[in-house]
């Protein structure tokens, strides 16, 4: 009887703890080892100028309008109670600032041009999706990855998700910028099998310019996690002509020397597939659209890193 009561209490707790997510991707192959389910949380304290998921930055749900799918039927104009949809010169225009998130426009749209990005879900609701693929995790060495946004910005939800996954014997990854109080990382460490840890610029002033925050806390937390025995893959987003400098490559090589036990170093080459997302949520991109990184550039990055003494890096 006591076991049954504890189980019920645990289920009730998982129902109570909620977070805001914007996607759950099953059968993900690039967010850690094996076949994974990646849970994308909304909200991020960084503002990376190359961000390919700008819809992840705001902590609140928001309207997305895909102009390419719109046929100007104007059903959304009639449905919206807040006047967020208008007809201008015979075409549908979305005023994101007026959106009240009623989702009536989404229901009225026959073409899928409109959606609300972000929804509240409980730990239990997310885990109901994650556990569907346990057989695939077991066969491939996969599991659950929590990404974002910045998962540590929804700390309680992230912690409880990690705990719930470990209770089911599921391998866990935390994809993080490292920008959160160190004591919070200490608390998630026992439930995190692998950290996918971002390293975006070596020079602190340059990091501030490119992301909106200093890298000092990020480097401190990297050191903390390494000393505590965490398994860490260093992930280095690279944009040609932006942060692919010798100084940064030297910084990556220095981290490799300082932390020889890193599980890996991955170079995350820029792709421009996220550029159009800015317009969909009513924002201007932080930088002009650049070409997706070509293979020759990727190979040159690896060669430059090797020249600085880092042969561990791969293209992620």
DANORQUI-V321077 format. One record per residue. N is the residue number from 1. D_CENTER is the distance of its C-alpha to the mean C-alpha in whole Angstrom. Layout:
N_D_CENTER / N_D_CENTER
This chain:
1_41 / 2_39 / 3_37 / 4_36 / 5_36 / 6_33 / 7_31 / 8_32 / 9_31 / 10_28 / 11_27 / 12_28 / 13_25 / 14_22 / 15_23 / 16_24 / 17_20 / 18_18 / 19_14 / 20_13 / 21_10 / 22_10 / 23_10 / 24_11 / 25_12 / 26_15 / 27_16 / 28_13 / 29_14 / 30_12 / 31_10 / 32_13 / 33_16 / 34_18 / 35_17 / 36_14 / 37_13 / 38_9 / 39_8 / 40_6 / 41_7 / 42_8 / 43_9 / 44_9 / 45_12 / 46_11 / 47_12 / 48_12 / 49_15 / 50_13 / 51_10 / 52_9 / 53_7 / 54_10 / 55_10 / 56_7 / 57_9 / 58_12 / 59_13 / 60_15 / 61_15 / 62_17 / 63_19 / 64_18 / 65_21 / 66_21 / 67_24 / 68_25 / 69_25 / 70_28 / 71_31 / 72_33 / 73_34 / 74_34 / 75_33 / 76_30 / 77_33 / 78_35 / 79_32 / 80_30 / 81_32 / 82_31 / 83_32 / 84_28 / 85_29 / 86_32 / 87_35 / 88_35 / 89_38 / 90_37 / 91_34 / 92_31 / 93_29 / 94_26 / 95_26 / 96_23 / 97_24 / 98_27 / 99_24 / 100_25 / 101_23 / 102_26 / 103_24 / 104_28 / 105_27 / 106_25 / 107_27 / 108_30 / 109_28 / 110_30 / 111_27 / 112_24 / 113_23 / 114_22 / 115_19 / 116_18 / 117_14 / 118_13 / 119_15 / 120_17 / 121_17 / 122_18 / 123_18 / 124_21 / 125_19 / 126_16 / 127_18 / 128_21 / 129_18 / 130_17 / 131_21 / 132_22 / 133_21 / 134_22 / 135_25 / 136_22 / 137_20 / 138_24 / 139_25 / 140_22 / 141_21 / 142_18 / 143_16 / 144_13 / 145_10 / 146_8 / 147_4 / 148_3 / 149_4 / 150_6 / 151_8 / 152_11 / 153_11 / 154_12 / 155_14 / 156_17 / 157_15 / 158_13 / 159_16 / 160_18 / 161_15 / 162_16 / 163_19 / 164_20 / 165_18 / 166_21 / 167_24 / 168_23 / 169_23 / 170_20 / 171_18 / 172_15 / 173_12 / 174_10 / 175_7 / 176_8 / 177_9 / 178_12 / 179_13 / 180_15 / 181_18 / 182_19 / 183_21 / 184_18 / 185_17 / 186_20 / 187_20 / 188_17 / 189_19 / 190_21 / 191_19 / 192_16 / 193_18 / 194_15 / 195_13 / 196_11 / 197_11 / 198_11 / 199_14 / 200_14 / 201_18 / 202_21 / 203_23 / 204_22 / 205_24 / 206_22 / 207_18 / 208_19 / 209_20 / 210_17 / 211_14 / 212_17 / 213_17 / 214_19 / 215_18 / 216_21 / 217_19 / 218_16 / 219_19 / 220_21 / 221_18 / 222_18 / 223_22 / 224_22 / 225_20 / 226_22 / 227_25 / 228_24 / 229_24 / 230_20 / 231_19 / 232_17 / 233_15 / 234_15 / 235_13 / 236_14 / 237_13 / 238_16 / 239_18 / 240_21 / 241_23 / 242_21 / 243_20 / 244_22 / 245_25 / 246_27 / 247_26 / 248_22 / 249_24 / 250_26 / 251_24 / 252_22 / 253_25 / 254_26 / 255_23 / 256_24 / 257_27 / 258_27 / 259_24 / 260_26 / 261_25 / 262_21 / 263_20 / 264_19 / 265_18 / 266_16 / 267_16 / 268_13 / 269_15 / 270_15 / 271_15 / 272_16 / 273_15 / 274_13 / 275_16 / 276_17 / 277_15 / 278_16 / 279_19 / 280_18 / 281_17 / 282_20 / 283_19 / 284_20 / 285_18 / 286_18 / 287_19 / 288_21 / 289_20 / 290_21 / 291_22 / 292_19 / 293_20 / 294_23 / 295_24 / 296_27 / 297_25 / 298_22 / 299_26 / 300_27 / 301_24 / 302_25 / 303_28 / 304_28 / 305_26 / 306_29 / 307_31 / 308_30 / 309_30 / 310_26 / 311_27 / 312_24 / 313_21 / 314_20 / 315_18 / 316_15
